[in-house]
Amino acid sequence: MTSTLFVVSEHGYWGEECIEPLTTLEEHDVDVTVATPTGEPPVVDERSVDPDNVGEETADHVREVHETHPGLNDPQRLAAVTADDYDAIVFPGGHGTEWDVNQDTHARRLLRNAVTGPDGTALVVCHAVGILAFTRDDDGGFLVEGRAVTGFPNEWEAGIVDDDDLMPDGRKLPYWVEDEVRAAGADWDAELDADTSVTVDGDLVTARGPGSSARGARTLLAELGVETRADD
């Protein structure tokens, strides 16, 4: 059976960016394991389950899966898992990733091994794309240098934080994803004129944000050679 590892933030993952790929993969008989930096259950960003922000249907679906999914309620520790045990690693986004997943040594190791190893694929979504700014390859260079990627754009970030980079909940955003990933040498294009943005460069798949998570999941299935239904 095809297997995937979801690396999810304990500081606030964006609901749709985790739940849409997770449920899509499971619906196609892909085995899903969830891991967090400390092994504690991940936290969902409350803004991503606010019906006024995402709609009632999405909010209800995300809350239901978040509260009932076995993996989300009893995750593995990142330090205890290895990329070789999975066909793909998925990094859902959300601002919370900037405080834990993107800075985590074990998360970076998983990403590096999935992308540069003989087998494996990685799907990185939205703010989690920031991990590419801190992940080195085996030769010490940036993993993302020269790679085509998409991710959460500065233009969208500017509509969320204030002039001091403070978020609505008062936390200070430590960095802007686009700035850092560009500085690491990425070929960045968030395709702002397109409804969705998903980019494939070798074994690295990146998705721009919540609206691209469904397409990102389908793209990952294709990369894994999993046949999708005609109505997907």
Residue pairs with C-beta under 8 A, 6 or more apart in sequence:
1 29
1 30
1 31
2 29
2 30
2 31
2 87
2 88
2 224
2 226
3 30
3 31
3 32
3 33
3 85
3 86
3 87
3 88
4 25
4 30
4 31
4 32
4 33
4 86
4 87
4 88
4 89
4 90
4 220
5 32
5 33
5 34
5 35
5 81
5 83
5 85
5 86
5 88
5 89
5 90
5 110
6 18
6 21
6 22
6 32
6 33
6 34
6 35
6 71
6 90
6 91
6 92
7 35
7 36
7 78
7 89
7 90
7 91
7 92
7 101
7 107
7 110
7 128
8 18
8 34
8 35
8 36
8 42
8 72
8 75
8 92
8 101
9 36
9 42
9 43
9 92
9 94
9 96
9 97
9 99
9 100
9 101
9 128
10 36
10 37
10 38
10 40
10 41
10 42
10 43
10 96
10 100
11 43
11 95
11 96
11 97
11 98
11 99
11 100
12 43
12 44
12 45
12 46
12 94
12 95
12 96
13 42
13 43
13 44
13 45
13 48
13 92
13 93
13 94
13 96
13 97
14 45
14 48
14 92
14 93
14 94
14 95
14 126
14 127
14 210
15 44
15 45
15 48
15 49
15 54
15 58
15 59
15 62
15 63
15 66
16 48
16 54
16 58
16 62
16 210
16 213
17 48
17 92
17 93
17 94
17 125
17 126
17 128
17 207
17 209
17 210
17 213
18 42
18 44
18 92
18 94
19 61
19 62
19 65
19 66
20 213
20 214
20 217
21 90
21 92
21 123
21 125
21 213
21 214
21 216
21 217
21 220
22 32
22 65
22 69
22 90
23 65
24 214
24 217
24 218
24 221
24 232
25 32
25 90
25 217
25 220
25 221
26 32
28 221
28 226
28 227
28 228
28 229
29 226
30 221
30 224
30 226
32 71
33 71
33 76
33 81
33 86
34 42
34 69
34 71
34 72
34 75
34 76
35 75
35 76
35 77
35 78
35 80
35 81
36 42
36 75
36 76
36 77
36 78
36 100
37 77
37 78
37 100
37 101
37 104
37 106
37 107
38 77
39 75
39 76
39 77
39 78
39 80
40 75
41 72
41 73
41 74
41 75
42 72
42 75
43 96
44 62
44 63
44 66
45 94
45 95
45 96
47 53
47 168
48 54
48 62
48 94
48 210
49 59
49 62
49 63
49 66
50 59
51 59
51 60
53 59
54 62
54 210
65 72
66 72
67 73
78 104
78 106
78 107
78 110
79 106
81 110
82 110
82 113
83 89
83 109
83 110
83 113
83 114
83 117
83 120
84 113
84 117
84 119
84 120
86 114
86 120
87 119
87 120
87 121
87 224
88 114
88 120
88 121
88 122
88 123
88 220
88 223
88 224
89 110
89 111
89 114
89 120
89 121
89 122
89 123
90 122
90 123
90 124
90 125
90 220
91 97
91 101
91 107
91 111
91 122
91 123
91 124
91 125
91 128
91 131
92 125
92 126
92 128
92 213
93 124
93 125
93 126
93 127
93 128
93 129
93 152
93 209
93 210
94 126
94 127
94 128
95 127
95 167
95 171
95 173
96 127
97 127
97 128
97 130
97 131
98 127
98 130
98 173
98 174
98 175
98 177
99 171
99 174
101 107
101 128
101 131
102 127
102 128
102 130
102 131
102 133
102 134
103 134
107 131
108 131
108 134
108 135
108 136
111 122
111 124
111 131
111 132
111 135
111 143
112 135
112 136
112 137
112 138
112 143
113 120
114 120
114 121
114 122
114 203
115 121
115 122
115 143
115 202
115 203
115 204
116 137
116 138
116 143
116 203
120 203
121 203
121 204
121 205
121 220
121 223
121 224
122 203
122 204
122 205
123 205
123 206
123 207
123 216
123 217
123 219
123 220
124 131
124 132
124 151
124 204
124 205
124 206
124 207
125 206
125 207
125 209
125 212
125 213
125 216
126 151
126 152
126 177
126 207
126 208
126 209
126 210
126 213
127 151
127 152
127 177
129 149
129 150
129 151
129 152
129 177
129 181
129 206
130 151
130 175
130 177
130 180
130 181
132 142
132 143
132 144
132 147
132 149
132 151
132 181
132 184
132 186
132 206
133 142
133 144
133 175
133 177
133 180
133 181
133 183
133 184
134 180
134 184
135 142
135 143
135 144
136 142
136 143
137 143
142 184
142 185
144 181
144 184
144 185
144 186
144 204
145 184
145 185
145 186
146 185
146 186
146 187
147 186
147 187
147 201
147 202
147 204
148 186
148 187
148 189
148 199
148 201
149 181
149 186
149 187
149 188
149 189
149 199
149 201
149 204
149 206
150 188
150 189
150 190
150 191
150 197
150 198
150 199
150 206
150 207
150 208
150 212
151 177
151 178
151 181
151 188
151 190
151 206
151 207
151 208
152 177
152 178
152 190
152 208
152 209
153 178
153 190
153 192
153 208
154 176
154 178
154 179
155 190
155 192
156 209
157 173
157 176
157 177
157 178
160 167
160 168
161 167
161 173
164 172
165 172
165 173
166 172
166 173
167 173
178 188
178 190
181 188
182 188
189 197
189 199
190 197
190 208
191 197
191 208
195 211
196 207
196 208
196 211
196 212
196 215
197 207
197 208
197 209
197 212
198 205
198 206
198 207
198 208
198 212
198 215
198 216
198 219
199 205
199 206
199 207
200 219
200 223
203 223
205 216
205 219
205 220
205 223
206 216
207 213
207 215
207 216
207 219
218 228
218 232
221 228
222 228
